Amino acid sequence: MKFRRQLFEFEDLSWFPKVIRAGMMDYLRFTISLLRIYQPIVPLLREALVRTGQQDILELCAGAGGGTEGVWRSLRASGLPNVRVTLSDLYPQPAAWQLLAERTQGGLTYAPAPVDATAVPANMAGFRTVFSAFHHFPPAAAEAMLADAVRQGAGIGIFEGAGKHWYELVLAGLVLPVVQLVTTPFIRPFSLSRLFFTYLVPLIPLCTIWDGTVSLLRMYPPDQLLALARRADPNGQFEWQAGKVRNPLTRSEVTYLLGWPGGNEQLSMSNEQ
């Protein structure tokens, strides 16, 4: 599925109720963590951290932090015991982030104020990561995010928990909503509003179906990610690589783009199965 459609997602709308957005983010965090969607990118991210000499990760557009704890623990187990993560977002989720901070004993911290991923404050250092969110940005804004990383000399990793296949649209529309109805009572921290807007007034699952479907249509495949990187880095200051990597347990794919200083126009694409 090569084409891309810039349709709207509810969670992007400024007027969208915070309680519904938070419920959707909590579900995504729970599901991504449960299925360990982003575990296949740990070796890629570890290599990028080693190449840049970084111990700090600045997660942009973090939402509720889905999958971040698992990636952090795997990075520590892979020989990076001092790695730390700071969660940030234009719409901060401190309730969800505080839970992660407590569970990781400060290994995951967060920025309480809104952070614009296309213009990150200079005092927020670290290797930048974006999980499950890059598709929200139309080409001009996506290029601006990459250009800001290049301008500040900050390595960056873009990760989307799908391979952009037609069958994933079926999963988003038919299978995942059932999973949402079954798992919602087990999501923590507990929230009565989440139960109300899932079972009595089902705005959370309905909006999740729409946003999940649109997310796949908005995703950039690897060749488009490299094209954005090329435009964001016209002088070839970074080395870039893009591709897909498969989760051997779930057979799901993660699409990624990685870039770090020291390029000389090195761009590569790979598919690791």
DOVOFI-786795 format. One record per residue (C-alpha): residue number from 1; x, y, z negated. Coordinates in Angstrom, 1 decimal. Example, Ala and Ser with C-alpha at 12.3 -4.5 7.8 and 13.67 -1.06 7.14 Angstrom:
<pts>
> 1, 12.3, -4.5, -7.8
> 2, 13.7, -1.1, -7.1
</pts>
This chain:
<pts>
> 1, 0.0, 0.0, 0.0
> 2, 2.2, 2.8, 1.3
> 3, -0.3, 5.7, 1.5
> 4, -0.8, 8.2, -1.3
> 5, -4.0, 10.1, -2.2
> 6, -3.9, 13.1, -4.6
> 7, -7.3, 12.6, -6.2
> 8, -8.1, 13.9, -9.7
> 9, -7.8, 12.1, -13.0
> 10, -10.0, 13.0, -16.0
> 11, -7.0, 13.2, -18.4
> 12, -5.4, 15.9, -16.2
> 13, -8.4, 18.3, -16.6
> 14, -7.9, 21.1, -19.1
> 15, -11.5, 20.9, -20.3
> 16, -11.5, 17.1, -20.8
> 17, -12.5, 16.3, -24.4
> 18, -9.4, 15.6, -26.5
> 19, -11.2, 12.7, -28.3
> 20, -11.8, 10.9, -25.0
> 21, -8.2, 11.6, -23.8
> 22, -6.8, 10.3, -27.1
> 23, -8.9, 7.1, -26.9
> 24, -7.7, 6.4, -23.3
> 25, -4.1, 7.0, -24.3
> 26, -4.4, 4.7, -27.4
> 27, -5.8, 1.9, -25.2
> 28, -3.0, 2.3, -22.7
> 29, -0.4, 2.4, -25.5
> 30, -1.9, -0.8, -26.9
> 31, -2.1, -2.7, -23.6
> 32, 1.3, -1.7, -22.3
> 33, 2.9, -2.7, -25.6
> 34, 0.9, -5.9, -25.8
> 35, 1.9, -7.0, -22.3
> 36, 5.4, -5.7, -22.6
> 37, 5.0, -4.1, -19.2
> 38, 8.2, -2.1, -19.3
> 39, 10.6, -4.8, -20.6
> 40, 12.0, -5.5, -17.1
> 41, 13.5, -2.0, -16.8
> 42, 15.6, -2.3, -20.0
> 43, 18.8, -3.4, -18.2
> 44, 18.4, -0.6, -15.7
> 45, 17.8, 2.0, -18.4
> 46, 20.7, 0.6, -20.5
> 47, 23.1, 1.0, -17.5
> 48, 21.9, 4.6, -17.0
> 49, 22.5, 5.4, -20.6
> 50, 26.0, 3.8, -20.5
> 51, 26.9, 5.7, -17.3
> 52, 25.8, 9.0, -18.8
> 53, 27.2, 8.3, -22.3
> 54, 23.9, 9.1, -23.8
> 55, 22.4, 7.8, -27.1
> 56, 19.4, 10.1, -27.0
> 57, 16.3, 9.6, -24.8
> 58, 13.8, 12.4, -24.2
> 59, 10.5, 10.9, -23.1
> 60, 8.4, 13.4, -21.1
> 61, 4.7, 13.0, -20.6
> 62, 4.7, 10.4, -23.3
> 63, 1.0, 10.2, -23.8
> 64, 0.5, 7.9, -26.8
> 65, 3.9, 6.3, -26.4
> 66, 2.8, 3.1, -24.8
> 67, 5.7, 0.6, -24.5
> 68, 8.3, 2.9, -25.8
> 69, 8.8, 1.1, -29.1
> 70, 9.4, -2.2, -27.3
> 71, 11.9, -0.6, -24.9
> 72, 13.7, 1.1, -27.8
> 73, 14.0, -2.1, -29.8
> 74, 15.3, -4.0, -26.7
> 75, 17.9, -1.3, -26.0
> 76, 19.1, -1.6, -29.6
> 77, 19.3, -5.3, -29.3
> 78, 21.3, -5.0, -26.1
> 79, 24.2, -3.3, -27.7
> 80, 23.0, 0.3, -28.1
> 81, 22.2, 0.3, -31.9
> 82, 22.2, 4.1, -32.2
> 83, 19.8, 4.9, -29.4
> 84, 17.0, 7.3, -30.4
> 85, 13.9, 8.5, -28.6
> 86, 12.1, 11.9, -28.8
> 87, 8.5, 11.7, -27.5
> 88, 7.1, 14.9, -25.9
> 89, 4.0, 15.8, -23.8
> 90, 2.1, 18.8, -22.5
> 91, -0.7, 17.4, -24.6
> 92, 1.0, 16.1, -27.8
> 93, -0.4, 13.1, -29.6
> 94, 1.0, 13.5, -33.1
> 95, -1.4, 11.0, -34.7
> 96, -0.2, 8.1, -32.5
> 97, 3.5, 9.3, -32.5
> 98, 3.6, 9.5, -36.3
> 99, 2.6, 5.8, -36.5
> 100, 5.5, 5.0, -34.1
> 101, 7.9, 7.2, -36.1
> 102, 7.0, 5.4, -39.4
> 103, 7.2, 1.9, -37.8
> 104, 10.7, 2.6, -36.3
> 105, 12.0, 4.4, -39.4
> 106, 12.7, 7.5, -37.4
> 107, 14.2, 5.7, -34.3
> 108, 11.3, 7.3, -32.5
> 109, 10.6, 11.0, -33.3
> 110, 8.5, 13.6, -31.5
> 111, 8.3, 17.2, -30.5
> 112, 5.0, 18.6, -31.9
> 113, 4.8, 21.5, -29.5
> 114, 3.7, 21.1, -25.8
> 115, 6.6, 20.4, -23.4
> 116, 6.4, 21.2, -19.7
> 117, 8.2, 18.3, -17.9
> 118, 9.0, 20.6, -14.9
> 119, 10.8, 23.2, -17.1
> 120, 12.2, 21.4, -20.2
> 121, 13.7, 23.7, -22.8
> 122, 17.5, 23.7, -22.6
> 123, 17.8, 22.8, -26.3
> 124, 16.0, 19.5, -25.7
> 125, 18.9, 17.2, -24.8
> 126, 18.9, 13.6, -23.8
> 127, 18.4, 11.2, -20.9
> 128, 14.9, 11.9, -19.6
> 129, 12.3, 9.2, -19.1
> 130, 8.8, 9.3, -17.7
> 131, 6.6, 6.2, -18.2
> 132, 3.2, 5.8, -16.4
> 133, 2.9, 9.5, -15.7
> 134, 4.9, 10.6, -12.7
> 135, 2.0, 9.9, -10.4
> 136, 0.1, 12.7, -12.1
> 137, 2.3, 15.2, -10.4
> 138, 1.7, 16.3, -6.8
> 139, 4.8, 16.4, -4.6
> 140, 5.8, 20.0, -5.4
> 141, 5.5, 19.5, -9.1
> 142, 7.2, 16.0, -9.0
> 143, 10.1, 17.6, -7.0
> 144, 10.3, 20.4, -9.6
> 145, 10.6, 17.9, -12.4
> 146, 13.5, 16.1, -10.7
> 147, 15.1, 19.5, -9.8
> 148, 14.9, 20.6, -13.4
> 149, 16.8, 17.5, -14.5
> 150, 19.4, 18.1, -11.8
> 151, 19.8, 21.8, -12.7
> 152, 20.4, 20.9, -16.4
> 153, 22.6, 17.9, -15.6
> 154, 20.3, 15.5, -17.4
> 155, 19.9, 12.0, -16.2
> 156, 16.3, 10.9, -15.5
> 157, 14.3, 7.7, -15.2
> 158, 10.9, 7.4, -13.7
> 159, 8.9, 4.2, -14.4
> 160, 5.4, 3.2, -13.2
> 161, 3.9, 0.0, -14.5
> 162, 2.6, -1.2, -11.2
> 163, 3.9, -2.2, -7.7
> 164, 1.1, -0.4, -5.8
> 165, -0.6, -3.4, -4.4
> 166, -4.3, -3.8, -3.3
> 167, -4.9, -6.5, -5.9
> 168, -4.0, -4.1, -8.7
> 169, -7.0, -2.0, -7.7
> 170, -9.2, -5.1, -8.5
> 171, -7.5, -5.5, -11.8
> 172, -8.0, -1.8, -12.7
> 173, -11.7, -1.9, -11.8
> 174, -12.8, -5.3, -13.0
> 175, -10.3, -7.0, -15.3
> 176, -8.7, -4.3, -17.5
> 177, -12.1, -2.9, -18.6
> 178, -13.0, -6.2, -20.0
> 179, -9.7, -6.3, -21.8
> 180, -10.4, -2.9, -23.2
> 181, -13.8, -3.9, -24.6
> 182, -12.2, -6.9, -26.3
> 183, -9.1, -5.2, -27.7
> 184, -10.5, -1.8, -28.8
> 185, -11.3, -2.9, -32.4
> 186, -7.7, -4.0, -32.9
> 187, -6.1, -0.7, -31.8
> 188, -4.3, 1.3, -34.6
> 189, -4.6, 3.8, -36.0
> 190, -8.3, 2.9, -36.5
> 191, -10.8, 5.5, -35.2
> 192, -14.6, 5.5, -35.4
> 193, -14.8, 8.0, -32.5
> 194, -12.9, 5.4, -30.4
> 195, -15.5, 2.8, -31.2
> 196, -18.4, 5.2, -30.6
> 197, -17.1, 6.3, -27.2
> 198, -16.2, 2.8, -26.1
> 199, -19.4, 0.8, -27.1
> 200, -22.2, 3.3, -27.7
> 201, -21.4, 6.0, -25.2
> 202, -18.8, 4.2, -23.0
> 203, -16.9, 7.3, -21.7
> 204, -13.5, 5.9, -22.6
> 205, -13.8, 2.7, -20.5
> 206, -15.6, 4.5, -17.6
> 207, -13.0, 7.2, -17.5
> 208, -10.2, 4.6, -17.8
> 209, -11.5, 2.7, -14.8
> 210, -11.5, 5.9, -12.7
> 211, -8.2, 7.1, -13.9
> 212, -6.6, 3.6, -13.5
> 213, -7.8, 3.3, -9.9
> 214, -6.7, 6.8, -9.0
> 215, -3.3, 6.3, -10.7
> 216, -2.6, 3.5, -8.2
> 217, -3.6, 5.6, -5.3
> 218, -1.4, 8.5, -6.5
> 219, 1.7, 6.4, -7.1
> 220, 4.8, 7.1, -5.2
> 221, 6.4, 4.0, -3.6
> 222, 10.2, 3.7, -3.8
> 223, 10.9, 5.3, -0.4
> 224, 8.8, 8.4, -1.3
> 225, 10.6, 8.6, -4.7
> 226, 13.9, 8.7, -3.0
> 227, 12.6, 11.4, -0.6
> 228, 11.6, 13.5, -3.5
> 229, 15.0, 13.0, -5.1
> 230, 16.7, 14.0, -1.9
> 231, 14.8, 17.3, -1.7
> 232, 15.2, 18.0, -5.5
> 233, 19.0, 17.4, -5.2
> 234, 20.0, 18.9, -1.8
> 235, 23.7, 19.1, -2.8
> 236, 23.9, 15.5, -3.8
> 237, 24.9, 16.2, -7.4
> 238, 23.2, 13.0, -8.6
> 239, 23.4, 9.3, -7.8
> 240, 19.8, 8.0, -7.2
> 241, 18.4, 4.5, -7.0
> 242, 14.8, 3.3, -6.6
> 243, 13.0, 0.0, -6.3
> 244, 10.7, -2.5, -8.0
> 245, 11.5, -5.0, -10.7
> 246, 9.2, -7.9, -11.7
> 247, 8.2, -9.0, -15.2
> 248, 8.8, -12.8, -15.2
> 249, 6.1, -13.4, -17.8
> 250, 3.2, -11.4, -16.4
> 251, 4.4, -11.3, -12.7
> 252, 3.5, -7.6, -12.7
> 253, 5.9, -5.1, -11.2
> 254, 7.5, -1.8, -12.3
> 255, 8.3, 0.8, -9.7
> 256, 11.3, 3.0, -10.7
> 257, 13.6, 5.9, -9.8
> 258, 16.8, 6.5, -11.7
> 259, 19.2, 9.4, -11.3
> 260, 22.3, 10.6, -13.1
> 261, 25.1, 13.2, -12.4
> 262, 28.0, 12.2, -10.1
> 263, 26.2, 11.5, -6.9
> 264, 28.0, 12.5, -3.6
> 265, 24.6, 11.8, -1.8
> 266, 24.4, 8.2, -3.1
> 267, 20.9, 6.9, -2.7
> 268, 19.9, 3.3, -2.7
> 269, 16.8, 1.2, -2.8
> 270, 16.4, -2.3, -4.1
> 271, 13.7, -4.8, -5.0
> 272, 14.6, -7.2, -7.9
> 273, 12.2, -10.1, -8.2
</pts>
